[in-house]
């Protein structure tokens, strides 16, 4: 079926509506999670740390029972060594409830005692020092010198009873922001808090006393949403109809998006270098450039708007458009969370630029302080889009998911057109490429990877279309500043994909790309030097990627290959031309590269196989509407199955709950020694400093190895070395590598510390004074 429509205006309207709906749907994200791993959890909120003769000890526990778990009776036991101190059975009184109990200390020995608390099959423990003699007089605790700043509350705690561990609760507008635990009789705190625009009431609670202060926070300047989104989409229309009016639909659409995104990256880069980066400069410059192009190319734009062109709509094309655009819109309604073990890092880095009106030089949380990044292109892009559209937090993340997926779709169609493939086969190619485990996970969770791959595809398509080398090199450089390895992969992959390789043009293109990349990277090189990785054999790009992970990544596409191509290839009914044979050889070569050299080739392995299937797909199946519809239906079913699998990539409740514990029950100055697998969540979700995390560029290898040293050998000097306040670990497993780990035969506990949280999967230990050695 074909329709005559004004292509660019309709495409822009669809993009605007999809992004708008995605941002508006954020409040209902995670309403119907398909997969959610959860467990009951217990943490110690308050407890006695010093007890005198005849004095009872008390402990206040907080219980969390997930919605999908039924619990009626709780068995609570408290003991020291083998000596029982307390036993009670009681009914659970809700999904979240507290319980305070006291017990006699008569059976305890003088000196240090480790008190164990057992409930819900979880065991916690804390240290209680029994002291001979009468308890000295304790003054009432005071909270003094309270002051508020833009994102800080400053206060002093005086006359604190150090014999009882209990928090100061910091409330903002009636909601708990977080708590802090004083460790001395007098202590000063300067705590980061989350305040909303307008009037805020900050309350401090301790010892039955309350201190309140009010503060009016100025609203962050922004173009009101959705007016800013209209500006962004209007800019794409202007570039498509003005700069690229003579190109085909997919080329002009892909290039207009590429120019818009590249322009935003360059604006943030340049304005930061000039020291004038902020909302006004980014939004103002973008608007001025769009208006200038509108003025210069107004005749082309007017002419393009009046044209109606035929648009072919077939089942495969319709399915491709719907799946690429709707997956990022609806997927997170059915996910448990949008957070994975890696993606939140990218969103935090982008938000830091917006918050500081500059590109940071230093990240104070990751590795307790490390350089910002060596490939910050995506951070430039997301922060710029945030300023232009007025979106932030989950809303900007939702918008970036839609924009990246739309960009990828038109880029793949542009590549297909440059290879002179018909639309139905391009749609099939696009759908199969998106069915790779890595790319589909990126489409659901990680816009950074999708944007980088889309720019990479744009550069390929332009080179295959024999466009100017300097233009191709520019877009390849944009790819490099988002994800550098793709720049290195480009020459070989072009040689595999192109129907006719122009080596001279490739050399010129790659030369321009290196020059542009160097220009864009000069500030980073001057600040940080050449990039390096901590423990690259375990965490870097050259780590092992076993055949199992190769198969998991490619299994869905491989199934189509076996169903629709292998028989014809064996019977020599297809794949007999040179190009098909080259793609097959490229797939085999790519698999070997992926398995034995660099695992990051995986996205190119799957893309090569997808293209091979598309160009060798039986002709009759695409000419006849019934087989095409059946193929489209089969692809929808496959996508549904794969999307179900993507839900397992969430950081599920068994990790998000203890991360929330760190966020709400620790000082913002806390220093956490976490298994590096959880480092991004500690820094990006909980907002606390982590000794080491997954990010390896410019990271301190000593800190990474010290984190493992402590977890594996319980070398308590590491805690003293870094001033660690909390330890966050999986109960019986250490993630020694990015892929794979090191199982421990036994429970990983640290008895000299206070084990204050457990859900059976994650433990949190608190380091109290005197417990660091």
C-alpha positions as CSV (number, residue, x, y, z in Angstrom):
1,X,0.0,0.0,0.0
2,X,1.2,3.5,-0.9
3,X,0.1,6.9,0.4
4,X,0.9,10.4,-0.9
5,X,1.9,12.5,2.1
6,X,4.2,15.4,3.0
7,X,6.9,13.1,4.3
8,X,9.1,15.3,6.5
9,X,6.2,17.2,8.3
10,X,4.4,13.9,9.1
11,X,7.6,12.2,10.2
12,X,8.4,15.2,12.5
13,X,4.9,15.1,13.9
14,X,5.2,11.4,14.7
15,X,8.5,11.9,16.4
16,X,7.2,14.9,18.4
17,X,4.1,12.8,19.6
18,X,6.2,9.8,20.5
19,X,8.7,11.8,22.5
20,X,5.9,13.7,24.2
21,X,4.0,10.5,25.1
22,X,7.2,8.9,26.4
23,X,7.9,11.8,28.7
24,X,4.3,11.9,29.9
25,X,4.2,8.2,30.6
26,X,7.1,8.3,33.1
27,X,4.8,8.5,36.1
28,X,3.4,5.1,35.2
29,X,6.7,3.4,34.5
30,X,7.2,0.1,36.4
31,X,3.5,-0.2,37.1
32,X,3.3,-3.7,35.8
33,X,6.7,-5.3,36.2
34,X,7.0,-8.6,34.2
35,X,10.1,-9.8,36.2
36,X,10.9,-8.7,39.7
37,X,13.3,-10.6,42.0
38,X,12.6,-9.6,45.6
39,X,13.2,-10.7,49.2
40,X,12.3,-9.6,52.7
41,X,14.9,-7.3,54.3
42,X,15.8,-6.2,57.8
43,X,18.0,-3.4,59.0
44,X,19.0,-2.1,62.3
45,X,17.9,1.5,62.7
46,X,19.0,2.1,66.3
47,X,20.9,0.0,68.9
48,X,22.8,0.2,72.1
49,X,26.6,0.2,71.7
50,X,27.5,0.7,75.4
51,X,25.7,-0.8,78.4
52,X,26.4,-0.4,82.1
53,X,25.7,-2.7,85.0
54,X,22.0,-3.3,85.4
55,X,21.2,-1.5,82.2
56,X,19.1,-3.0,79.4
57,X,20.1,-2.9,75.8
58,X,17.7,-2.0,73.1
59,X,17.5,-2.4,69.3
60,X,15.1,-0.9,66.8
61,X,14.6,-2.9,63.6
62,X,13.0,-2.0,60.3
63,X,11.3,-4.7,58.3
64,X,10.5,-4.6,54.6
65,X,8.2,-7.2,53.0
66,X,7.8,-6.9,49.2
67,X,4.3,-6.9,47.7
68,X,4.6,-10.3,46.1
69,X,5.6,-12.0,49.4
70,X,3.1,-13.1,52.0
71,X,4.3,-12.9,55.6
72,X,2.2,-13.1,58.7
73,X,4.4,-14.3,61.6
74,X,7.9,-13.1,62.4
75,X,10.2,-15.1,64.6
76,X,12.7,-12.8,66.3
77,X,15.7,-14.1,68.2
78,X,18.6,-12.2,69.8
79,X,21.7,-13.9,71.1
80,X,25.3,-13.4,71.9
81,X,27.6,-16.3,70.9
82,X,25.4,-19.2,72.1
83,X,23.6,-17.3,74.9
84,X,20.0,-16.5,74.1
85,X,19.0,-13.0,75.1
86,X,15.5,-12.5,73.6
87,X,12.8,-14.5,71.8
88,X,9.4,-13.4,70.4
89,X,6.9,-14.4,67.8
90,X,4.7,-11.6,66.5
91,X,2.5,-10.7,63.6
92,X,3.7,-8.6,60.7
93,X,1.8,-5.3,60.7
94,X,2.4,-4.2,57.1
95,X,4.8,-4.2,54.3
96,X,7.1,-1.8,56.1
97,X,7.1,-1.7,59.8
98,X,9.4,-1.1,62.8
99,X,10.0,-3.1,65.9
100,X,11.8,-2.1,69.1
101,X,12.8,-4.6,71.7
102,X,15.0,-4.4,74.9
103,X,16.8,-7.2,76.6
104,X,18.9,-7.7,79.8
105,X,22.6,-7.5,79.6
106,X,23.2,-9.5,82.7
107,X,24.4,-12.5,80.8
108,X,26.9,-10.5,78.8
109,X,30.6,-10.5,79.6
110,X,32.5,-7.3,80.4
111,X,34.0,-5.8,77.3
112,X,33.0,-6.3,73.7
113,X,30.1,-8.6,72.8
114,X,28.8,-9.4,69.4
115,X,25.0,-9.4,69.5
116,X,23.2,-11.3,66.8
117,X,19.7,-10.5,65.6
118,X,17.8,-13.2,63.6
119,X,14.5,-12.6,61.8
120,X,13.0,-13.7,58.5
121,X,15.9,-16.1,58.1
122,X,18.3,-13.1,58.0
123,X,21.0,-12.5,60.6
124,X,22.4,-9.2,61.6
125,X,24.9,-8.3,64.3
126,X,26.3,-5.3,66.2
127,X,28.9,-4.8,68.9
128,X,27.9,-3.9,72.4
129,X,30.5,-3.0,75.0
130,X,29.5,-3.9,78.6
131,X,31.1,-1.5,81.1
132,X,31.3,-2.1,84.9
133,X,29.9,0.7,87.0
134,X,26.9,3.0,86.9
135,X,26.0,4.9,83.7
136,X,27.2,8.5,83.8
137,X,24.7,11.4,83.5
138,X,23.7,12.0,79.8
139,X,22.6,15.5,78.7
140,X,19.8,16.0,76.2
141,X,21.1,16.0,72.7
142,X,21.0,19.3,70.9
143,X,20.9,20.2,67.2
144,X,22.3,23.7,66.7
145,X,23.6,26.2,64.1
146,X,21.2,25.0,61.4
147,X,21.5,26.8,58.1
148,X,20.4,26.0,54.5
149,X,22.1,26.5,51.2
150,X,20.9,25.7,47.7
151,X,21.4,22.0,48.1
152,X,22.9,21.7,51.6
153,X,21.7,21.6,55.2
154,X,24.4,22.5,57.8
155,X,24.0,21.7,61.5
156,X,25.9,20.7,64.6
157,X,25.0,17.9,67.0
158,X,25.9,18.5,70.7
159,X,25.8,16.3,73.7
160,X,25.2,13.1,71.7
161,X,25.0,9.9,73.7
162,X,27.7,7.8,72.1
163,X,26.5,4.7,73.9
164,X,23.5,4.4,71.6
165,X,23.6,4.3,67.8
166,X,20.7,6.4,66.5
167,X,20.2,8.7,63.6
168,X,19.4,12.4,63.0
169,X,16.5,12.3,60.5
170,X,16.6,14.9,57.8
171,X,13.1,15.6,56.3
172,X,12.4,17.8,53.3
173,X,8.7,18.9,52.9
174,X,7.6,16.1,55.2
175,X,9.4,13.3,53.4
176,X,12.6,11.5,54.6
177,X,15.6,12.7,52.6
178,X,18.1,10.7,54.5
179,X,19.6,10.1,58.0
180,X,23.0,10.6,59.5
181,X,24.6,8.8,62.5
182,X,26.7,11.0,64.8
183,X,29.8,9.2,66.2
184,X,31.0,11.7,68.7
185,X,29.5,13.9,71.4
186,X,29.9,16.9,69.2
187,X,29.9,16.7,65.4
188,X,29.3,19.1,62.5
189,X,27.4,17.9,59.4
190,X,27.1,19.5,55.9
191,X,24.6,17.3,54.1
192,X,23.4,17.4,50.5
193,X,19.6,17.3,50.2
194,X,17.1,17.3,47.4
195,X,14.9,20.4,47.4
196,X,12.2,21.3,44.9
197,X,11.8,24.7,43.2
198,X,10.0,27.1,45.4
199,X,9.5,27.0,49.2
200,X,11.0,24.1,51.1
201,X,10.7,23.1,54.8
202,X,13.7,21.2,56.1
203,X,13.2,19.4,59.5
204,X,15.8,17.7,61.7
205,X,14.6,15.0,64.2
206,X,16.5,13.4,67.0
207,X,15.7,12.5,70.6
208,X,12.1,13.6,70.3
209,X,13.1,17.1,69.3
210,X,12.6,18.9,66.0
211,X,14.3,21.8,64.4
212,X,12.9,23.4,61.3
213,X,14.1,25.8,58.7
214,X,12.6,27.1,55.4
215,X,14.4,27.8,52.2
216,X,13.2,29.0,48.8
217,X,15.0,27.4,45.9
218,X,15.1,29.2,42.6
219,X,13.7,27.4,39.6
220,X,16.2,26.1,37.1
221,X,15.8,28.2,33.9
222,X,14.4,26.1,31.0
223,X,12.2,26.3,28.0
224,X,8.8,25.1,29.1
225,X,8.1,21.5,28.0
226,X,6.8,20.8,25.3
227,X,7.8,24.1,23.7
228,X,11.4,23.1,23.9
229,X,10.6,19.8,22.2
230,X,8.9,21.8,19.4
231,X,12.0,23.8,18.9
232,X,14.2,20.6,18.7
233,X,11.9,18.9,16.2
234,X,11.4,22.2,14.2
235,X,15.2,22.4,13.9
236,X,15.3,18.9,12.4
237,X,12.6,19.9,9.9
238,X,14.6,23.0,8.9
239,X,17.7,21.0,8.4
240,X,15.9,18.3,6.4
241,X,14.0,20.6,4.1
242,X,16.7,23.3,3.9
243,X,20.1,21.7,3.9
244,X,19.1,18.3,2.4
245,X,16.1,19.1,0.3
246,X,17.4,17.3,-2.8
247,X,18.2,14.1,-1.0
248,X,15.9,11.0,-0.6
249,X,13.6,10.8,2.3
250,X,15.7,8.5,4.5
251,X,18.9,10.3,3.8
252,X,17.5,13.7,4.5
253,X,15.8,12.5,7.7
254,X,18.8,10.7,9.0
255,X,21.1,13.6,8.2
256,X,18.8,16.2,9.7
257,X,18.8,14.2,13.0
258,X,22.5,13.7,12.8
259,X,23.2,17.4,12.2
260,X,20.9,18.4,15.0
261,X,22.5,16.0,17.5
262,X,26.1,16.8,16.3
263,X,25.3,20.5,16.5
264,X,24.2,20.1,20.2
265,X,27.4,18.2,21.0
266,X,29.5,20.9,19.3
267,X,27.6,23.7,21.1
268,X,28.2,22.2,24.5
269,X,31.8,21.5,23.7
270,X,32.5,25.0,22.4
271,X,30.5,27.0,24.9
272,X,32.2,25.0,27.8
273,X,35.6,25.8,26.3
274,X,34.7,29.5,26.1
275,X,33.4,29.4,29.7
276,X,29.9,30.5,28.9
277,X,28.1,27.1,29.0
278,X,24.5,27.4,30.4
279,X,20.9,27.0,29.5
280,X,20.7,30.5,27.8
281,X,23.8,30.0,25.7
282,X,22.9,26.5,24.5
283,X,19.2,27.2,23.8
284,X,20.0,30.6,22.3
285,X,22.7,29.4,20.0
286,X,20.7,26.4,18.8
287,X,17.7,28.7,18.1
288,X,19.9,31.3,16.3
289,X,21.4,28.6,14.0
290,X,18.0,27.1,13.2
291,X,16.6,30.5,12.3
292,X,19.7,31.3,10.2
293,X,19.2,28.1,8.2
294,X,15.5,28.8,7.9
295,X,16.3,32.3,6.5
296,X,19.0,31.1,4.1
297,X,17.1,28.1,2.7
298,X,13.5,29.4,3.0
299,X,12.7,28.7,-0.7
300,X,13.8,25.1,-0.4
301,X,11.8,24.7,2.8
302,X,8.6,26.2,1.3
303,X,9.0,24.0,-1.8
304,X,9.6,20.8,0.3
305,X,6.5,21.5,2.5
306,X,4.2,21.7,-0.5
307,X,5.4,18.4,-2.0
308,X,3.5,15.2,-1.5
309,X,5.5,12.0,-2.1
310,X,4.5,8.4,-2.2
311,X,5.2,6.4,0.9
312,X,5.2,2.6,0.7
313,X,3.6,0.9,3.8
314,X,4.1,-2.9,4.0
315,X,3.8,-5.2,7.0
316,X,7.5,-5.4,7.5
317,X,8.0,-1.6,7.3
318,X,5.0,-1.0,9.6
319,X,6.4,-3.4,12.2
320,X,9.9,-1.9,12.0
321,X,8.5,1.6,12.6
322,X,6.2,0.6,15.4
323,X,8.7,-1.6,17.3
324,X,11.6,0.9,17.0
325,X,9.4,3.8,18.3
326,X,7.1,2.1,20.7
327,X,9.6,-0.1,22.5
328,X,11.2,2.8,24.4
329,X,7.8,4.3,25.1
330,X,6.1,1.3,26.6
331,X,8.9,-1.1,27.7
332,X,9.5,0.6,31.1
333,X,5.9,0.4,32.0
334,X,6.6,-3.3,32.3
335,X,10.1,-3.2,33.7
336,X,10.9,-3.2,37.4
337,X,13.3,-0.2,37.0
338,X,15.1,1.6,34.2
339,X,18.4,1.1,36.1
340,X,20.9,-1.5,35.0
341,X,24.4,-2.1,36.3
342,X,25.9,0.4,33.8
343,X,23.4,2.9,32.2
344,X,22.7,5.1,35.2
345,X,26.4,6.2,35.1
346,X,25.8,7.9,31.7
347,X,22.7,9.7,32.9
348,X,24.4,11.0,36.0
349,X,27.4,12.3,34.0
350,X,25.0,14.2,31.8
351,X,23.1,15.6,34.7
352,X,26.3,16.9,36.3
353,X,26.9,19.2,33.3
354,X,23.4,20.7,33.6
355,X,23.7,21.0,37.4
356,X,27.1,22.8,37.2
357,X,26.7,24.8,34.0
358,X,30.0,23.3,32.9
359,X,31.7,20.1,32.0
360,X,33.2,18.8,35.3
361,X,36.9,18.0,35.5
362,X,36.4,15.8,38.6
363,X,33.9,13.2,39.7
364,X,34.1,13.3,43.5
365,X,32.1,10.1,44.0
366,X,33.5,7.4,41.6
367,X,36.7,6.0,43.1
368,X,36.4,8.7,45.8
369,X,37.5,11.1,43.1
370,X,38.5,10.5,39.5
371,X,38.6,12.4,36.2
372,X,35.3,12.9,34.5
373,X,35.6,10.9,31.2
374,X,37.6,10.6,28.1
375,X,34.7,10.2,25.6
376,X,32.0,12.6,26.9
377,X,30.1,13.1,23.6
378,X,26.9,11.5,24.9
379,X,27.1,13.6,28.0
380,X,27.3,16.7,25.8
381,X,24.3,15.6,23.8
382,X,22.0,14.7,26.7
383,X,22.8,17.8,28.7
384,X,22.2,19.9,25.6
385,X,18.9,18.2,24.8
386,X,17.9,18.7,28.4
387,X,18.5,22.4,28.2
388,X,16.7,22.8,24.9
389,X,13.6,20.7,25.8
390,X,13.3,21.6,29.5
391,X,13.3,17.9,30.4
392,X,15.3,16.3,33.3
393,X,15.6,13.2,35.4
394,X,13.6,10.2,34.1
395,X,11.8,12.4,31.5
396,X,15.0,13.3,29.6
397,X,16.1,9.7,29.8
398,X,12.7,8.7,28.2
399,X,13.2,11.3,25.5
400,X,16.7,10.2,24.7
401,X,15.6,6.6,24.4
402,X,13.0,7.6,21.8
403,X,15.3,9.9,19.9
404,X,18.1,7.4,19.8
405,X,15.8,4.6,18.6
406,X,14.2,6.8,15.9
407,X,17.7,7.9,14.8
408,X,18.9,4.3,14.6
409,X,15.9,3.3,12.5
410,X,16.3,6.0,9.8
411,X,20.1,5.5,9.9
412,X,19.7,1.8,9.1
413,X,17.2,2.6,6.3
414,X,19.7,5.2,5.0
415,X,22.4,2.5,5.0
416,X,20.1,0.1,3.2
417,X,19.3,2.7,0.5
418,X,23.0,3.5,0.0
419,X,23.5,-0.3,-0.6
420,X,20.6,-0.2,-3.1
421,X,18.5,-2.6,-1.2
422,X,14.7,-2.5,-1.5
423,X,12.6,-1.1,1.4
424,X,11.1,-4.5,2.5
425,X,14.6,-6.0,2.8
426,X,15.8,-2.9,4.7
427,X,13.0,-3.2,7.1
428,X,13.9,-6.9,7.6
429,X,17.5,-5.9,8.1
430,X,16.6,-3.3,10.6
431,X,14.4,-5.6,12.6
432,X,17.0,-8.4,12.6
433,X,19.8,-6.1,13.6
434,X,17.7,-4.9,16.6
435,X,17.2,-8.5,17.7
436,X,20.8,-8.8,18.8
437,X,21.0,-9.1,22.6
438,X,23.4,-6.2,22.9
439,X,21.7,-3.7,20.6
440,X,18.2,-4.5,21.9
441,X,19.4,-4.0,25.5
442,X,20.8,-0.7,24.4
443,X,17.5,0.3,22.8
444,X,15.7,-0.5,26.0
445,X,18.3,0.9,28.5
446,X,21.3,2.7,27.0
447,X,20.8,5.6,24.6
448,X,24.5,6.2,24.5
449,X,25.3,3.0,22.7
450,X,22.4,3.6,20.2
451,X,23.5,7.1,19.4
452,X,27.1,6.1,18.8
453,X,26.0,3.2,16.6
454,X,23.6,5.4,14.7
455,X,26.4,8.0,13.9
456,X,28.6,5.0,12.9
457,X,25.9,3.8,10.5
458,X,25.4,7.3,9.1
459,X,29.1,7.5,8.3
460,X,29.0,4.1,6.6
461,X,26.0,5.1,4.5
462,X,27.6,8.4,3.5
463,X,30.8,6.6,2.4
464,X,28.8,4.0,0.5
465,X,26.9,6.8,-1.2
466,X,30.2,8.4,-2.1
467,X,29.6,11.6,-0.2
468,X,32.4,14.0,0.6
469,X,35.1,12.5,2.7
470,X,35.3,15.5,5.0
471,X,31.5,15.1,5.8
472,X,31.9,11.4,6.4
473,X,34.9,12.0,8.6
474,X,33.0,14.6,10.6
475,X,30.2,12.2,11.6
476,X,32.7,9.4,12.2
477,X,34.5,11.8,14.7
478,X,31.2,12.4,16.4
479,X,30.9,8.6,16.8
480,X,34.4,8.5,18.3
481,X,33.6,11.1,21.0
482,X,30.6,9.1,22.0
483,X,32.2,5.7,21.9
484,X,35.8,5.6,20.7
485,X,36.2,1.9,19.7
486,X,33.8,2.3,16.8
487,X,36.2,4.6,15.1
488,X,38.9,1.9,15.1
489,X,36.3,-0.7,13.8
490,X,35.2,1.5,10.9
491,X,37.7,0.6,8.1
492,X,37.3,-3.1,8.4
493,X,33.6,-3.0,8.8
494,X,33.2,-0.8,5.8
495,X,35.3,-3.3,3.8
496,X,32.8,-6.0,4.8
497,X,29.6,-4.0,4.3
498,X,30.4,-2.0,1.1
499,X,29.4,-3.6,-2.2
500,X,32.4,-1.8,-3.8
501,X,35.2,-0.6,-1.6
502,X,36.8,2.7,-2.4
503,X,40.1,2.4,-0.6
504,X,41.3,5.9,-1.5
505,X,38.1,7.5,-0.2
506,X,38.2,5.4,2.9
507,X,41.8,6.6,3.7
508,X,40.8,10.2,3.2
509,X,37.7,9.7,5.3
510,X,39.6,8.1,8.1
511,X,42.2,10.8,8.0
512,X,39.6,13.5,8.4
513,X,37.9,11.5,11.2
514,X,41.2,11.3,13.1
515,X,41.8,15.1,12.7
516,X,38.3,16.0,13.9
517,X,38.4,13.5,16.8
518,X,41.8,14.9,17.9
519,X,40.3,18.5,17.9
520,X,37.3,17.4,20.0
521,X,39.5,15.4,22.4
522,X,42.3,18.0,22.9
523,X,40.7,19.5,26.1
524,X,40.5,16.0,27.6
525,X,44.0,15.1,26.5
526,X,45.4,18.3,28.0
527,X,43.5,17.7,31.3
528,X,44.0,14.0,31.7
529,X,46.6,12.8,29.3
530,X,46.2,9.6,27.2
531,X,43.4,7.3,28.3
532,X,44.2,4.3,30.3
533,X,42.3,1.5,31.9
534,X,42.5,-0.2,35.4
535,X,43.0,-3.9,35.2
536,X,42.2,-4.0,31.4
537,X,42.5,-7.8,31.4
538,X,39.5,-8.1,33.7
539,X,37.5,-4.9,33.0
540,X,38.7,-3.4,29.7
541,X,37.6,-3.8,26.1
542,X,39.9,-6.8,25.5
543,X,38.3,-9.1,28.1
544,X,37.3,-12.6,27.2
545,X,33.9,-13.0,25.6
546,X,33.1,-16.7,25.6
547,X,31.2,-18.7,22.9
548,X,28.2,-18.8,25.3
549,X,27.8,-15.1,25.3
550,X,28.4,-14.9,21.6
551,X,25.5,-17.4,21.1
552,X,23.2,-15.6,23.6
553,X,23.8,-12.3,21.8
554,X,23.1,-13.7,18.3
555,X,20.6,-16.6,18.9
556,X,17.5,-14.9,17.7
557,X,19.1,-13.7,14.4
558,X,20.8,-17.1,14.0
559,X,17.4,-18.8,14.2
560,X,16.2,-16.7,11.3
561,X,19.4,-17.5,9.4
562,X,18.8,-21.3,9.9
563,X,15.2,-21.0,9.0
564,X,15.4,-18.9,5.8
565,X,19.0,-18.9,4.5
566,X,21.0,-22.1,5.3
567,X,18.9,-24.5,3.2
568,X,19.0,-22.2,0.2
569,X,22.7,-21.7,0.6
570,X,23.4,-25.4,0.8
571,X,21.2,-26.0,-2.3
572,X,23.0,-23.0,-4.0
573,X,19.7,-21.2,-4.7
574,X,21.0,-18.1,-3.0
575,X,24.1,-16.5,-1.5
576,X,25.9,-17.2,-4.8
577,X,26.8,-13.7,-5.7
578,X,30.1,-12.1,-4.5
579,X,28.4,-9.7,-2.1
580,X,26.5,-12.4,-0.2
581,X,29.6,-14.5,0.1
582,X,31.5,-11.5,1.4
583,X,28.9,-10.9,4.1
584,X,29.0,-14.5,5.1
585,X,32.9,-14.3,5.3
586,X,32.5,-11.1,7.2
587,X,30.2,-12.7,9.7
588,X,32.6,-15.6,10.3
589,X,35.5,-13.1,10.6
590,X,33.5,-10.9,13.0
591,X,32.7,-13.8,15.2
592,X,36.4,-14.8,15.5
593,X,37.3,-11.1,16.3
594,X,34.6,-11.1,18.9
595,X,35.6,-14.4,20.5
596,X,39.4,-14.0,20.5
597,X,40.3,-10.3,20.2
598,X,37.7,-7.7,21.3
599,X,34.1,-8.5,22.5
600,X,32.9,-5.1,21.4
601,X,32.8,-6.3,17.8
602,X,29.5,-8.1,18.8
603,X,27.2,-5.3,17.5
604,X,29.0,-5.5,14.1
605,X,28.8,-9.3,14.0
606,X,25.1,-9.3,14.5
607,X,24.6,-6.4,12.0
608,X,26.5,-8.3,9.4
609,X,24.4,-11.5,9.9
610,X,21.2,-9.4,9.8
611,X,22.3,-7.8,6.5
612,X,23.2,-11.2,5.1
613,X,19.8,-12.6,5.9
614,X,18.1,-9.5,4.4
615,X,19.8,-9.7,1.1
616,X,19.4,-13.5,0.7
617,X,15.9,-13.7,2.0
618,X,13.6,-15.6,-0.5
619,X,12.2,-13.3,-3.1
620,X,8.8,-15.0,-3.1
621,X,8.3,-14.4,0.6
622,X,8.7,-10.6,0.0
623,X,6.6,-10.4,-3.1
624,X,3.6,-12.4,-1.8
625,X,1.7,-10.5,1.0
626,X,0.8,-13.6,3.0
627,X,4.4,-14.8,3.6
628,X,5.4,-11.3,4.3
629,X,2.7,-10.9,6.9
630,X,3.6,-14.2,8.5
631,X,7.3,-13.1,8.6
632,X,6.2,-9.8,10.2
633,X,4.1,-11.7,12.8
634,X,7.0,-14.0,13.6
635,X,9.3,-11.0,14.1
636,X,6.7,-9.4,16.5
637,X,6.6,-12.7,18.5
638,X,10.4,-12.9,18.6
639,X,10.6,-9.3,19.8
640,X,8.1,-10.0,22.5
641,X,10.1,-12.9,23.7
642,X,13.4,-10.9,23.6
643,X,11.8,-8.0,25.4
644,X,10.8,-10.3,28.2
645,X,14.4,-11.4,28.4
646,X,15.5,-7.7,28.6
647,X,13.5,-7.4,31.8
648,X,16.2,-9.6,33.5
649,X,18.8,-6.9,32.9
650,X,17.1,-4.6,35.5
651,X,18.8,-4.0,38.8
652,X,16.0,-5.8,40.7
653,X,14.6,-5.2,44.1
654,X,17.2,-7.5,45.8
655,X,19.7,-4.8,44.8
656,X,17.7,-1.6,44.6
657,X,16.4,-2.0,48.1
658,X,19.8,-2.1,49.8
659,X,21.0,0.7,47.4
660,X,18.0,2.7,48.7
661,X,19.1,1.9,52.2
662,X,22.5,3.4,51.5
663,X,20.8,6.5,50.0
664,X,18.5,7.0,52.9
665,X,20.4,5.8,55.9
666,X,23.9,7.2,55.4
667,X,25.6,10.6,55.3
668,X,26.2,12.1,51.9
669,X,29.9,12.1,52.9
670,X,29.9,8.3,53.4
671,X,32.6,6.3,51.7
672,X,31.4,2.9,50.6
673,X,33.6,-0.1,49.8
674,X,31.3,-2.0,47.4
675,X,31.8,-4.9,45.1
676,X,32.7,-3.0,41.9
677,X,29.7,-4.6,40.1
678,X,27.5,-2.4,42.3
679,X,29.7,0.7,42.2
680,X,27.6,2.6,39.6
681,X,24.5,2.1,41.7
682,X,26.2,3.4,44.8
683,X,27.4,6.6,43.0
684,X,24.6,7.2,40.5
685,X,21.5,6.1,42.4
686,X,22.5,6.4,46.1
687,X,24.8,9.4,45.5
688,X,27.5,8.1,47.7
689,X,31.2,7.7,47.1
690,X,32.4,4.3,46.0
691,X,35.9,2.9,46.2
692,X,35.7,1.3,42.8
693,X,33.0,0.7,40.1
694,X,32.6,-0.7,36.6
695,X,33.9,2.4,34.8
696,X,37.6,1.8,34.0
697,X,38.8,4.8,32.0
698,X,41.2,6.9,34.0
699,X,40.4,4.8,37.1
700,X,42.8,4.1,39.9
701,X,43.8,0.5,39.6
702,X,45.1,0.4,43.2
703,X,41.6,1.3,44.5
704,X,40.0,-1.4,42.3
705,X,42.5,-4.0,43.5
706,X,42.1,-2.9,47.1
707,X,38.3,-3.4,46.9
708,X,38.9,-7.0,45.8
709,X,41.7,-7.3,48.4
710,X,39.3,-6.5,51.2
711,X,36.4,-8.6,49.9
712,X,38.6,-11.7,49.3
713,X,41.0,-11.5,52.2
714,X,39.2,-9.4,54.8
715,X,42.3,-7.1,55.0
716,X,40.8,-4.5,57.4
717,X,43.7,-2.1,56.9
718,X,42.0,-1.2,53.6
719,X,39.1,0.3,55.6
720,X,41.5,2.5,57.5
721,X,43.5,3.4,54.3
722,X,40.4,5.0,52.6
723,X,38.3,6.0,55.6
724,X,35.5,3.5,54.7
725,X,32.2,4.0,56.5
726,X,30.2,1.1,54.9
727,X,30.8,-2.1,53.1
728,X,28.3,-3.3,50.4
729,X,28.7,-6.9,49.2
730,X,26.9,-9.9,47.7
731,X,26.5,-12.6,50.3
732,X,28.6,-15.3,48.7
733,X,30.0,-14.0,45.4
734,X,32.6,-11.5,44.2
735,X,32.3,-10.0,40.7
736,X,36.0,-10.3,39.9
737,X,35.5,-9.6,36.2
738,X,33.0,-7.7,34.1
739,X,31.8,-11.1,32.7
740,X,32.1,-13.8,35.4
741,X,33.1,-13.7,39.0
742,X,34.6,-15.6,41.9
743,X,32.2,-17.7,44.1
744,X,33.1,-17.8,47.7
745,X,32.4,-21.1,49.6
746,X,30.7,-19.6,52.6
747,X,29.0,-16.4,53.6
748,X,31.0,-13.1,53.2
749,X,30.6,-11.4,56.5
750,X,32.9,-9.0,58.4
751,X,32.6,-9.7,62.2
752,X,34.6,-6.8,63.5
753,X,32.0,-4.5,61.8
754,X,28.3,-4.0,62.5
755,X,26.2,-5.8,60.0
756,X,23.2,-3.5,59.8
757,X,21.3,-4.7,56.6
758,X,20.5,-8.0,55.0
759,X,18.0,-9.2,52.4
760,X,19.6,-12.6,51.9
761,X,21.4,-11.3,48.7
762,X,23.2,-8.1,49.8
763,X,24.8,-7.3,53.1
764,X,25.6,-3.8,54.4
765,X,28.2,-3.4,57.2
766,X,28.7,-0.2,59.1
767,X,32.2,0.7,60.2
768,X,32.0,2.2,63.7
769,X,34.9,4.0,65.4
770,X,37.7,1.7,66.3
771,X,36.5,-1.0,63.9
772,X,38.8,-0.2,61.0
773,X,41.6,-2.5,61.9
